[in-house]
Amino acid sequence: MKLCHKNIIHVYQNEQKFSNVYIMELEMGAETLEKLAQRRYLSEEDCAKIMEGLLSGLEYLHDVANIIHRDVKPENIVFSTFDDLSSLKLIDFGLATEYTKTKILDFAHCGTLLYTPPEQVI
């Protein structure tokens, strides 16, 4: 809930009565990057705009919020409009953690295997 960036989905409230329930912003007609790439040709310019938005969000997470997402993949990138592809949102912070050496080592082997760096695959 403390994250505030145009490329990160905003969580308004977290209810923990019986289980974690998150109330977050609604992205009408949201489509994942994976589905977008399947149905639409992405030019080099389109890809550059997508990377601009994604890297902007990740820079904020790392440099300002001190958080590592640890599960960046096409399924966790959504678009609500195709007018500006850099206006994407990074979602699914289930594996995210604050950056400390201890926490990183504790969860070094998490995330989606296909998107895991080779040095972490055993």
N, C-alpha and C positions, 0 to 999 in steps of 0.2 A: 504494500500500500504506500510505501514511502517513495516509490519510483515515479518520476514525473518527466516523461520524455515523449515526443510526438511519435516515435517509432517503437514504443513499448506499450502493450495493452495495459490499461489502467484498471487497478483493482480498487473498488470503493469501500468494500467491507469484507471482513472475514468472520463468519459465524462458526463457533466451535462447540455448540451444545451437544450434538451427538456425533458429528464428524465434521471435517473441514468443508465448509461451503463458502465459495467465493462469489461475491457480487462484483461484476466487472463491466466495463463499457461494452456496448453492443456494436459489433461491426456488421452492419446490414449487408447481406449478399457477399460475405467474406468468402474468398477463394484462396486456397493455399497456393504457394509457389509451384508445387508439383503439378497441380491440376491446371494452373495457368500455362505452364510449359507444355503440357500435353495437348492443349487445344489451340495454342496460339504460337506463332513464330516469334521468337525473341531475338531482336537485332542486337548488335553489339552496344548500341546506344541504350536500348531497353535494359540490358544486363548491367550496364554502368549505373543507371538510375537505381536499379534494385540494390546493387552493392552499396551505393551511396547511402540509402536509407538504412540498410542492415548494419553497415559499419558505423553509422552515426549512433544507432541504438547501442551497439556493442561498446563503442567508445565511452558512452555515458555510463553503461553498467560497470565497466572496468575502472575508468578514471575518476568518476564522481561517486558512484554508489558502492564501489568496492565489491561487486558481485560478479560471479562467473556463472553463466547460463548452463553450460555443460551438456546441452542437447540441441544445438543449432542444426537444423535440418530443414529441407523444403516444407515438410508438414507443419513446422512451427513458425512459418512466415505466412501471414495472411494479408490480403488486399481488400479494401472496401471500394476502391475506385481504380480504374485503369487510366484515368486522365493524367495522373502523376504517379508513376511506379515507385518513386522514392518515398511515397507516403505509406509504405507498408507498416505492419505491426508485428513485432516479435512476441510470441505467446508461449505458454507452457513452461512455467518456472518450477516445475515439480522437482527437478534435480539441481536447481540453482543453489549456490552457497556463497556466503561471504568469503572473501579471499583471505585465508590465513594458511600458512604452510601445513599446519596440522590437519585442517579440514580438507585441504586438497588431497593430501596423501590418504586420508581415511576413505575418500570416495573416488580414488583415481580410476577405478574400473567401472564407471557407470556411463549411461547414455546409450545411444543406438549404435550397435556394432559397426554398421556400414559407414557411419560418420565419425568413428573414433580414430584418433591419430594412431599411426602404426606403432609408436613407441609405448602405447598403453595396452595394446592387444597382447594377450598371453596365449 
